[in-house]
Amino acid sequence: MLIFPHKADKEAFMKKNDFHKILNPILFVLALNQAFTAILSDEMSPRAFEILHKGGGFIFIAVIAVHFVLNFNWVKANYFTK
């Protein structure tokens, strides 16, 4: 059970949680895009591959960075403890 000393903390958590509900499926779709375009690269035109795989890769990296920033407190608590 989460205990929030201030109502603003609970509202911020809810907004972050709602954002994760959108971000995580996007990450999943982008990961699938990378896998399928890599597997099917011989069947695709070079232009389609460039758009879907390379362009999707840049978007994937950007979304991973946002995901990391949103979860930095968790990362800090689990990997940088003394």
MARVEX-858258 format. One record per atom (N, C-alpha, C): residue number from 1; x, y, z. Coordinates in Angstrom, 1 decimal. Layout:
<recs>
   kolba        X        Y        Z
     NUM        X        Y        Z
...
</recs>
This chain:
<recs>
   kolba        X        Y        Z
       1      0.8     -1.2      0.0
       1      0.0      0.0      0.0
       1      0.9      1.2      0.0
       2      0.6      2.1     -0.9
       2      1.4      3.4     -0.9
       2      0.7      4.4      0.0
       3      1.6      5.1      0.7
       3      1.1      6.2      1.6
       3      1.7      7.5      1.1
       4      0.8      8.4      0.8
       4      1.2      9.7      0.3
       4      0.9     10.8      1.4
       5      2.0     11.5      1.8
       5      1.8     12.5      2.9
       5      1.0     13.7      2.4
       6      1.1     14.0      1.1
       6      0.4     15.1      0.6
       6     -0.5     14.7     -0.6
       7     -1.6     15.3     -0.8
       7     -2.5     15.0     -1.9
       7     -1.8     15.2     -3.3
       8     -0.9     16.3     -3.3
       8     -0.2     16.6     -4.6
       8      0.7     15.4     -5.0
       9      1.3     14.7     -4.0
       9      2.2     13.6     -4.3
       9      1.3     12.4     -4.9
      10      0.1     12.2     -4.4
      10     -0.7     11.2     -5.0
      10     -1.1     11.5     -6.4
      11     -1.5     12.8     -6.6
      11     -1.9     13.2     -8.0
      11     -0.7     13.1     -9.0
      12      0.5     13.4     -8.5
      12      1.7     13.3     -9.4
      12      1.9     11.9     -9.7
      13      1.7     11.0     -8.8
      13      1.9      9.5     -9.0
      13      0.9      9.0    -10.0
      14     -0.3      9.5     -9.8
      14     -1.4      9.0    -10.7
      14     -1.1      9.4    -12.2
      15     -0.6     10.7    -12.3
      15     -0.3     11.1    -13.7
      15      0.8     10.3    -14.3
      16      1.8     10.1    -13.5
      16      3.0      9.3    -13.9
      16      2.5      7.9    -14.3
      17      1.7      7.3    -13.5
      17      1.2      5.9    -13.7
      17      0.3      5.9    -15.0
      18     -0.5      6.9    -15.2
      18     -1.3      7.0    -16.5
      18     -0.4      7.2    -17.7
      19      0.7      7.9    -17.5
      19      1.6      8.1    -18.6
      19      2.3      6.8    -19.0
      20      2.6      6.0    -17.9
      20      3.2      4.6    -18.2
      20      2.2      3.7    -18.9
      21      1.0      3.8    -18.7
      21      0.0      3.0    -19.4
      21      0.0      3.3    -20.9
      22      0.4      4.5    -21.3
      22      0.5      4.9    -22.7
      22      1.9      4.5    -23.2
      23      2.9      4.8    -22.4
      23      4.3      4.6    -22.9
      23      4.7      3.2    -23.1
      24      4.3      2.3    -22.2
      24      4.7      0.9    -22.2
      24      4.2      0.2    -23.5
      25      2.9      0.3    -23.9
      25      2.5     -0.3    -25.1
      25      3.2      0.3    -26.4
      26      3.6      1.6    -26.3
      26      4.3      2.2    -27.4
      26      5.7      1.5    -27.5
      27      6.3      1.3    -26.3
      27      7.6      0.6    -26.3
      27      7.5     -0.8    -26.9
      28      6.5     -1.5    -26.5
      28      6.3     -2.8    -27.0
      28      6.1     -2.9    -28.5
      29      5.3     -2.0    -29.1
      29      5.1     -1.9    -30.5
      29      6.4     -1.5    -31.2
      30      7.1     -0.6    -30.7
      30      8.4     -0.2    -31.3
      30      9.4     -1.4    -31.3
      31      9.4     -2.1    -30.2
      31     10.3     -3.3    -30.1
      31      9.9     -4.3    -31.1
      32      8.6     -4.6    -31.3
      32      8.2     -5.5    -32.3
      32      8.5     -5.0    -33.7
      33      8.4     -3.7    -33.9
      33      8.8     -3.1    -35.2
      33     10.2     -3.4    -35.5
      34     11.1     -3.2    -34.6
      34     12.5     -3.4    -34.8
      34     12.8     -4.9    -35.1
      35     12.2     -5.8    -34.4
      35     12.4     -7.2    -34.6
      35     11.9     -7.6    -36.0
      36     10.7     -7.3    -36.3
      36     10.1     -7.7    -37.6
      36     10.8     -7.1    -38.8
      37     11.1     -5.8    -38.7
      37     11.8     -5.2    -39.8
      37     13.2     -5.7    -40.0
      38     13.9     -6.2    -38.9
      38     15.2     -6.8    -39.0
      38     15.0     -8.2    -39.7
      39     14.0     -8.9    -39.3
      39     13.8    -10.3    -39.9
      39     13.4    -10.2    -41.3
      40     12.6     -9.2    -41.7
      40     12.1     -9.0    -43.0
      40     12.9     -8.1    -43.9
      41     14.1     -7.7    -43.5
      41     14.8     -6.7    -44.2
      41     15.1     -7.1    -45.7
      42     15.3     -8.4    -45.9
      42     15.6     -8.8    -47.3
      42     14.3     -8.7    -48.2
      43     13.2     -8.7    -47.6
      43     11.9     -8.6    -48.4
      43     11.4     -7.2    -48.6
      44     12.1     -6.2    -47.9
      44     11.6     -4.8    -48.0
      44     12.5     -4.0    -48.9
      45     11.9     -2.9    -49.4
      45     12.7     -2.0    -50.3
      45     13.7     -1.3    -49.3
      46     14.8     -0.8    -49.8
      46     15.7     -0.1    -49.0
      46     15.1      1.2    -48.3
      47     14.2      1.8    -49.1
      47     13.5      3.0    -48.5
      47     12.6      2.7    -47.4
      48     11.8      1.6    -47.6
      48     10.9      1.1    -46.5
      48     11.7      0.7    -45.3
      49     12.8      0.0    -45.5
      49     13.6     -0.4    -44.4
      49     14.2      0.8    -43.6
      50     14.6      1.8    -44.4
      50     15.2      3.0    -43.8
      50     14.2      3.7    -42.9
      51     13.0      3.8    -43.4
      51     11.9      4.5    -42.7
      51     11.5      3.7    -41.4
      52     11.2      2.4    -41.7
      52     10.6      1.6    -40.6
      52     11.7      1.2    -39.5
      53     12.8      0.7    -40.0
      53     13.8      0.2    -39.0
      53     14.7      1.3    -38.5
      54     15.3      2.1    -39.3
      54     16.2      3.1    -38.8
      54     15.4      4.2    -38.1
      55     14.3      4.7    -38.8
      55     13.5      5.7    -38.1
      55     12.9      5.3    -36.9
      56     12.3      4.0    -36.9
      56     11.7      3.4    -35.7
      56     12.7      3.3    -34.6
      57     14.0      3.0    -35.0
      57     15.0      2.8    -34.0
      57     15.3      4.1    -33.2
      58     15.3      5.2    -34.0
      58     15.6      6.5    -33.3
      58     14.4      6.9    -32.4
      59     13.2      6.6    -32.8
      59     12.0      6.8    -31.9
      59     12.1      5.9    -30.7
      60     12.4      4.7    -31.0
      60     12.6      3.7    -29.9
      60     13.5      4.2    -28.8
      61     14.7      4.6    -29.2
      61     15.7      5.1    -28.3
      61     15.2      6.3    -27.5
      62     14.5      7.2    -28.2
      62     13.9      8.4    -27.5
      62     12.9      8.0    -26.5
      63     12.0      7.0    -26.8
      63     11.0      6.6    -25.9
      63     11.6      5.8    -24.7
      64     12.7      5.1    -25.0
      64     13.4      4.4    -23.9
      64     14.0      5.5    -22.9
      65     14.5      6.5    -23.5
      65     15.1      7.6    -22.6
      65     14.0      8.2    -21.7
      66     12.8      8.5    -22.3
      66     11.7      9.0    -21.5
      66     11.3      8.0    -20.4
      67     11.3      6.7    -20.8
      67     10.9      5.7    -19.8
      67     11.9      5.6    -18.7
      68     13.2      5.8    -19.0
      68     14.3      5.8    -18.0
      68     14.1      7.0    -17.1
      69     13.9      8.1    -17.6
      69     13.7      9.3    -16.8
      69     12.5      9.2    -15.9
      70     11.4      8.6    -16.4
      70     10.2      8.5    -15.5
      70     10.5      7.4    -14.4
      71     11.4      6.5    -14.6
      71     11.7      5.4    -13.7
      71     13.0      5.6    -12.9
      72     13.6      6.8    -13.0
      72     14.9      7.0    -12.5
      72     15.0      6.8    -11.0
      73     13.9      7.2    -10.2
      73     13.9      6.9     -8.8
      73     14.0      5.5     -8.5
      74     13.3      4.6     -9.3
      74     13.3      3.2     -9.1
      74     14.7      2.7     -9.4
      75     15.3      3.1    -10.5
      75     16.7      2.7    -10.9
      75     17.7      3.1     -9.8
      76     17.6      4.3     -9.3
      76     18.4      4.8     -8.2
      76     18.3      4.0     -7.0
      77     17.1      3.6     -6.6
      77     16.9      2.9     -5.4
      77     17.3      1.4     -5.5
      78     17.3      0.9     -6.7
      78     17.7     -0.5     -6.9
      78     19.1     -0.8     -7.3
      79     19.7      0.2     -7.9
      79     21.1      0.0     -8.5
      79     22.2      0.9     -7.9
      80     21.8      1.9     -7.2
      80     22.8      2.8     -6.6
      80     22.7      2.9     -5.1
      81     22.2      1.9     -4.5
      81     22.2      1.9     -3.0
      81     23.5      1.6     -2.5
      82     23.8      2.0     -1.3
      82     25.1      1.8     -0.6
      82     25.0      0.7      0.4
</recs>
